[in-house]
Amino acid sequence: MYSSPQAPVGNKRLTVPSSVKPVLNEWMRDAFVMHGPDGNYYLTGTTAAHGRRFRDEPHCWDYNDGIYMWTSKDLKNWSPLGLVWSFDKDAAEWQKKGKPIKPGAKSVNGDLLDSVYRALWAPELHYIKSRKKWIIAACMNGGMGSFILESTSGKPEGPYVNIPANKNGAIFPDIDLSVFEDEDKSVYLVGHNHLITKMNDDLSDIVEPFKEFKETPYNPEPYIEGVWLDKHNGKYQLLQTVWSVKQPNGTYSYIGNKGNSKDVHSYDVVVSEADNIYGPYGPRYPAILEGGHNNLFKDSKGEWWSTTFFNPRGAMGRRFPVTCRVGLVPVKWVDGKLMPDSERASQFYKNFKAKDEIIK
């Protein structure tokens, strides 16, 4: 009836390997990488506005300027493609609107907020094979919801425009919208964090309201985010991100955090599996400790990878002096379950110098 809430903190086999380092010295959260049909890899994520000055590290809790993108042939060396979607040039009127911020306001990380509350978060770049279209799913802060953009050039770098369904408002009212193309060419939107719907044939709108997955929840259900849907060995894999929280008896649990707890420990990926895309999904299991709000992709050899971004809260924030940089975690399936691949990580990062040595 319920998933086990026990968080295996300290399990090295499930924790992001210590060999993993940043591959790009760019402030970024919610890092997203996909392998394009042209053989190149494309990277995007939640970024800070270029040129904006801060007393401490850059951030985008309140404001940024849009979507930046990078490309690579080997996952190690990344070249910028620039600002591919801009609030100022490309946004609809409802997206351009912001909310005023009270003087002295701070983010959950203690960052000073000094501008209008209008930022784009968690962009995901998807190539829809059956339609030969590039689309981006993204969301906004301030309760502005999520939307879908489509490339008008047929290229990953755009330019991008809103699809008809969200020209006048959000296609999904919450954050962290994701996209999944099934083997039968059906395209689905997956929303924060337990919702799914199907898109129409030309990807201009959804065909029905969002409805809940059938899941095996925790009891009680905590705050969950960073949803990702994939398929492995013919079964649907629902990835979600949950904070582990230390309990009075010294153990760690996935229940107890409501999204703003100061006692969070690790930002973990948990996975559940189903035969049907709508569920029921079986019990969740911890898969990648400290690697939350990730996505999965395959490289040119068919090997699996996950993104990570060195979350500044919790265990990673206490361990590293500089955080919010994209890292790549080799992963593997063992007995049908997802976990980090430490051996491949050691090989990939061997003689690999962290970009500008930002994380020691």
Secondary structure as a PSIPRED ss2 file (coil, helix, strand):
# PSIPRED VFORMAT (PSIPRED V4.0)

   1 M C   1.000  0.000  0.000
   2 Y C   1.000  0.000  0.000
   3 S C   1.000  0.000  0.000
   4 S C   1.000  0.000  0.000
   5 P C   1.000  0.000  0.000
   6 Q E   0.000  0.000  1.000
   7 A C   1.000  0.000  0.000
   8 P C   1.000  0.000  0.000
   9 V C   1.000  0.000  0.000
  10 G C   1.000  0.000  0.000
  11 N C   1.000  0.000  0.000
  12 K C   1.000  0.000  0.000
  13 R C   1.000  0.000  0.000
  14 L C   1.000  0.000  0.000
  15 T E   0.000  0.000  1.000
  16 V C   1.000  0.000  0.000
  17 P C   1.000  0.000  0.000
  18 S C   1.000  0.000  0.000
  19 S C   1.000  0.000  0.000
  20 V C   1.000  0.000  0.000
  21 K C   1.000  0.000  0.000
  22 P E   0.000  0.000  1.000
  23 V C   1.000  0.000  0.000
  24 L C   1.000  0.000  0.000
  25 N C   1.000  0.000  0.000
  26 E C   1.000  0.000  0.000
  27 W C   1.000  0.000  0.000
  28 M E   0.000  0.000  1.000
  29 R E   0.000  0.000  1.000
  30 D E   0.000  0.000  1.000
  31 A E   0.000  0.000  1.000
  32 F E   0.000  0.000  1.000
  33 V E   0.000  0.000  1.000
  34 M E   0.000  0.000  1.000
  35 H E   0.000  0.000  1.000
  36 G C   1.000  0.000  0.000
  37 P C   1.000  0.000  0.000
  38 D C   1.000  0.000  0.000
  39 G C   1.000  0.000  0.000
  40 N C   1.000  0.000  0.000
  41 Y E   0.000  0.000  1.000
  42 Y E   0.000  0.000  1.000
  43 L E   0.000  0.000  1.000
  44 T E   0.000  0.000  1.000
  45 G E   0.000  0.000  1.000
  46 T E   0.000  0.000  1.000
  47 T E   0.000  0.000  1.000
  48 A C   1.000  0.000  0.000
  49 A C   1.000  0.000  0.000
  50 H C   1.000  0.000  0.000
  51 G C   1.000  0.000  0.000
  52 R C   1.000  0.000  0.000
  53 R C   1.000  0.000  0.000
  54 F C   1.000  0.000  0.000
  55 R C   1.000  0.000  0.000
  56 D C   1.000  0.000  0.000
  57 E C   1.000  0.000  0.000
  58 P C   1.000  0.000  0.000
  59 H C   1.000  0.000  0.000
  60 C C   1.000  0.000  0.000
  61 W C   1.000  0.000  0.000
  62 D C   1.000  0.000  0.000
  63 Y E   0.000  0.000  1.000
  64 N C   1.000  0.000  0.000
  65 D C   1.000  0.000  0.000
  66 G E   0.000  0.000  1.000
  67 I E   0.000  0.000  1.000
  68 Y E   0.000  0.000  1.000
  69 M E   0.000  0.000  1.000
  70 W E   0.000  0.000  1.000
  71 T E   0.000  0.000  1.000
  72 S E   0.000  0.000  1.000
  73 K C   1.000  0.000  0.000
  74 D C   1.000  0.000  0.000
  75 L C   1.000  0.000  0.000
  76 K C   1.000  0.000  0.000
  77 N C   1.000  0.000  0.000
  78 W C   1.000  0.000  0.000
  79 S E   0.000  0.000  1.000
  80 P E   0.000  0.000  1.000
  81 L E   0.000  0.000  1.000
  82 G E   0.000  0.000  1.000
  83 L E   0.000  0.000  1.000
  84 V E   0.000  0.000  1.000
  85 W E   0.000  0.000  1.000
  86 S E   0.000  0.000  1.000
  87 F H   0.000  1.000  0.000
  88 D H   0.000  1.000  0.000
  89 K H   0.000  1.000  0.000
  90 D H   0.000  1.000  0.000
  91 A C   1.000  0.000  0.000
  92 A C   1.000  0.000  0.000
  93 E H   0.000  1.000  0.000
  94 W H   0.000  1.000  0.000
  95 Q H   0.000  1.000  0.000
  96 K H   0.000  1.000  0.000
  97 K C   1.000  0.000  0.000
  98 G C   1.000  0.000  0.000
  99 K E   0.000  0.000  1.000
 100 P C   1.000  0.000  0.000
 101 I C   1.000  0.000  0.000
 102 K C   1.000  0.000  0.000
 103 P C   1.000  0.000  0.000
 104 G C   1.000  0.000  0.000
 105 A C   1.000  0.000  0.000
 106 K E   0.000  0.000  1.000
 107 S C   1.000  0.000  0.000
 108 V C   1.000  0.000  0.000
 109 N C   1.000  0.000  0.000
 110 G C   1.000  0.000  0.000
 111 D C   1.000  0.000  0.000
 112 L E   0.000  0.000  1.000
 113 L C   1.000  0.000  0.000
 114 D C   1.000  0.000  0.000
 115 S C   1.000  0.000  0.000
 116 V C   1.000  0.000  0.000
 117 Y E   0.000  0.000  1.000
 118 R E   0.000  0.000  1.000
 119 A C   1.000  0.000  0.000
 120 L E   0.000  0.000  1.000
 121 W E   0.000  0.000  1.000
 122 A E   0.000  0.000  1.000
 123 P E   0.000  0.000  1.000
 124 E E   0.000  0.000  1.000
 125 L E   0.000  0.000  1.000
 126 H E   0.000  0.000  1.000
 127 Y E   0.000  0.000  1.000
 128 I E   0.000  0.000  1.000
 129 K C   1.000  0.000  0.000
 130 S C   1.000  0.000  0.000
 131 R C   1.000  0.000  0.000
 132 K C   1.000  0.000  0.000
 133 K E   0.000  0.000  1.000
 134 W E   0.000  0.000  1.000
 135 I E   0.000  0.000  1.000
 136 I E   0.000  0.000  1.000
 137 A E   0.000  0.000  1.000
 138 A E   0.000  0.000  1.000
 139 C E   0.000  0.000  1.000
 140 M E   0.000  0.000  1.000
 141 N C   1.000  0.000  0.000
 142 G C   1.000  0.000  0.000
 143 G C   1.000  0.000  0.000
 144 M C   1.000  0.000  0.000
 145 G E   0.000  0.000  1.000
 146 S E   0.000  0.000  1.000
 147 F E   0.000  0.000  1.000
 148 I E   0.000  0.000  1.000
 149 L E   0.000  0.000  1.000
 150 E E   0.000  0.000  1.000
 151 S E   0.000  0.000  1.000
 152 T C   1.000  0.000  0.000
 153 S C   1.000  0.000  0.000
 154 G C   1.000  0.000  0.000
 155 K C   1.000  0.000  0.000
 156 P C   1.000  0.000  0.000
 157 E C   1.000  0.000  0.000
 158 G C   1.000  0.000  0.000
 159 P C   1.000  0.000  0.000
 160 Y E   0.000  0.000  1.000
 161 V E   0.000  0.000  1.000
 162 N E   0.000  0.000  1.000
 163 I C   1.000  0.000  0.000
 164 P H   0.000  1.000  0.000
 165 A H   0.000  1.000  0.000
 166 N H   0.000  1.000  0.000
 167 K C   1.000  0.000  0.000
 168 N C   1.000  0.000  0.000
 169 G C   1.000  0.000  0.000
 170 A C   1.000  0.000  0.000
 171 I C   1.000  0.000  0.000
 172 F E   0.000  0.000  1.000
 173 P C   1.000  0.000  0.000
 174 D C   1.000  0.000  0.000
 175 I C   1.000  0.000  0.000
 176 D C   1.000  0.000  0.000
 177 L C   1.000  0.000  0.000
 178 S E   0.000  0.000  1.000
 179 V E   0.000  0.000  1.000
 180 F E   0.000  0.000  1.000
 181 E E   0.000  0.000  1.000
 182 D C   1.000  0.000  0.000
 183 E C   1.000  0.000  0.000
 184 D C   1.000  0.000  0.000
 185 K C   1.000  0.000  0.000
 186 S C   1.000  0.000  0.000
 187 V E   0.000  0.000  1.000
 188 Y E   0.000  0.000  1.000
 189 L E   0.000  0.000  1.000
 190 V E   0.000  0.000  1.000
 191 G E   0.000  0.000  1.000
 192 H C   1.000  0.000  0.000
 193 N C   1.000  0.000  0.000
 194 H C   1.000  0.000  0.000
 195 L E   0.000  0.000  1.000
 196 I E   0.000  0.000  1.000
 197 T E   0.000  0.000  1.000
 198 K E   0.000  0.000  1.000
 199 M E   0.000  0.000  1.000
 200 N C   1.000  0.000  0.000
 201 D C   1.000  0.000  0.000
 202 D C   1.000  0.000  0.000
 203 L C   1.000  0.000  0.000
 204 S C   1.000  0.000  0.000
 205 D C   1.000  0.000  0.000
 206 I E   0.000  0.000  1.000
 207 V C   1.000  0.000  0.000
 208 E C   1.000  0.000  0.000
 209 P C   1.000  0.000  0.000
 210 F C   1.000  0.000  0.000
 211 K E   0.000  0.000  1.000
 212 E E   0.000  0.000  1.000
 213 F C   1.000  0.000  0.000
 214 K C   1.000  0.000  0.000
 215 E C   1.000  0.000  0.000
 216 T E   0.000  0.000  1.000
 217 P C   1.000  0.000  0.000
 218 Y C   1.000  0.000  0.000
 219 N C   1.000  0.000  0.000
 220 P C   1.000  0.000  0.000
 221 E C   1.000  0.000  0.000
 222 P C   1.000  0.000  0.000
 223 Y C   1.000  0.000  0.000
 224 I E   0.000  0.000  1.000
 225 E E   0.000  0.000  1.000
 226 G E   0.000  0.000  1.000
 227 V E   0.000  0.000  1.000
 228 W E   0.000  0.000  1.000
 229 L E   0.000  0.000  1.000
 230 D E   0.000  0.000  1.000
 231 K E   0.000  0.000  1.000
 232 H E   0.000  0.000  1.000
 233 N C   1.000  0.000  0.000
 234 G C   1.000  0.000  0.000
 235 K E   0.000  0.000  1.000
 236 Y E   0.000  0.000  1.000
 237 Q E   0.000  0.000  1.000
 238 L E   0.000  0.000  1.000
 239 L E   0.000  0.000  1.000
 240 Q E   0.000  0.000  1.000
 241 T E   0.000  0.000  1.000
 242 V E   0.000  0.000  1.000
 243 W E   0.000  0.000  1.000
 244 S E   0.000  0.000  1.000
 245 V E   0.000  0.000  1.000
 246 K E   0.000  0.000  1.000
 247 Q C   1.000  0.000  0.000
 248 P C   1.000  0.000  0.000
 249 N C   1.000  0.000  0.000
 250 G C   1.000  0.000  0.000
 251 T C   1.000  0.000  0.000
 252 Y E   0.000  0.000  1.000
 253 S E   0.000  0.000  1.000
 254 Y C   1.000  0.000  0.000
 255 I C   1.000  0.000  0.000
 256 G C   1.000  0.000  0.000
 257 N C   1.000  0.000  0.000
 258 K C   1.000  0.000  0.000
 259 G C   1.000  0.000  0.000
 260 N C   1.000  0.000  0.000
 261 S C   1.000  0.000  0.000
 262 K C   1.000  0.000  0.000
 263 D C   1.000  0.000  0.000
 264 V E   0.000  0.000  1.000
 265 H E   0.000  0.000  1.000
 266 S E   0.000  0.000  1.000
 267 Y E   0.000  0.000  1.000
 268 D E   0.000  0.000  1.000
 269 V E   0.000  0.000  1.000
 270 V E   0.000  0.000  1.000
 271 V E   0.000  0.000  1.000
 272 S E   0.000  0.000  1.000
 273 E E   0.000  0.000  1.000
 274 A E   0.000  0.000  1.000
 275 D C   1.000  0.000  0.000
 276 N C   1.000  0.000  0.000
 277 I C   1.000  0.000  0.000
 278 Y C   1.000  0.000  0.000
 279 G C   1.000  0.000  0.000
 280 P C   1.000  0.000  0.000
 281 Y C   1.000  0.000  0.000
 282 G C   1.000  0.000  0.000
 283 P E   0.000  0.000  1.000
 284 R C   1.000  0.000  0.000
 285 Y E   0.000  0.000  1.000
 286 P E   0.000  0.000  1.000
 287 A E   0.000  0.000  1.000
 288 I E   0.000  0.000  1.000
 289 L E   0.000  0.000  1.000
 290 E C   1.000  0.000  0.000
 291 G C   1.000  0.000  0.000
 292 G C   1.000  0.000  0.000
 293 H C   1.000  0.000  0.000
 294 N C   1.000  0.000  0.000
 295 N C   1.000  0.000  0.000
 296 L E   0.000  0.000  1.000
 297 F E   0.000  0.000  1.000
 298 K E   0.000  0.000  1.000
 299 D C   1.000  0.000  0.000
 300 S C   1.000  0.000  0.000
 301 K C   1.000  0.000  0.000
 302 G C   1.000  0.000  0.000
 303 E C   1.000  0.000  0.000
 304 W E   0.000  0.000  1.000
 305 W E   0.000  0.000  1.000
 306 S E   0.000  0.000  1.000
 307 T E   0.000  0.000  1.000
 308 T E   0.000  0.000  1.000
 309 F C   1.000  0.000  0.000
 310 F C   1.000  0.000  0.000
 311 N C   1.000  0.000  0.000
 312 P C   1.000  0.000  0.000
 313 R C   1.000  0.000  0.000
 314 G H   0.000  1.000  0.000
 315 A H   0.000  1.000  0.000
 316 M H   0.000  1.000  0.000
 317 G H   0.000  1.000  0.000
 318 R H   0.000  1.000  0.000
 319 R H   0.000  1.000  0.000
 320 F C   1.000  0.000  0.000
 321 P C   1.000  0.000  0.000
 322 V C   1.000  0.000  0.000
 323 T C   1.000  0.000  0.000
 324 C C   1.000  0.000  0.000
 325 R C   1.000  0.000  0.000
 326 V C   1.000  0.000  0.000
 327 G E   0.000  0.000  1.000
 328 L E   0.000  0.000  1.000
 329 V E   0.000  0.000  1.000
 330 P E   0.000  0.000  1.000
 331 V E   0.000  0.000  1.000
 332 K E   0.000  0.000  1.000
 333 W E   0.000  0.000  1.000
 334 V E   0.000  0.000  1.000
 335 D C   1.000  0.000  0.000
 336 G C   1.000  0.000  0.000
 337 K E   0.000  0.000  1.000
 338 L E   0.000  0.000  1.000
 339 M E   0.000  0.000  1.000
 340 P E   0.000  0.000  1.000
 341 D C   1.000  0.000  0.000
 342 S H   0.000  1.000  0.000
 343 E H   0.000  1.000  0.000
 344 R H   0.000  1.000  0.000
 345 A H   0.000  1.000  0.000
 346 S H   0.000  1.000  0.000
 347 Q H   0.000  1.000  0.000
 348 F H   0.000  1.000  0.000
 349 Y H   0.000  1.000  0.000
 350 K C   1.000  0.000  0.000
 351 N C   1.000  0.000  0.000
 352 F C   1.000  0.000  0.000
 353 K C   1.000  0.000  0.000
 354 A C   1.000  0.000  0.000
 355 K H   0.000  1.000  0.000
 356 D H   0.000  1.000  0.000
 357 E H   0.000  1.000  0.000
 358 I C   1.000  0.000  0.000
 359 I C   1.000  0.000  0.000
 360 K C   1.000  0.000  0.000
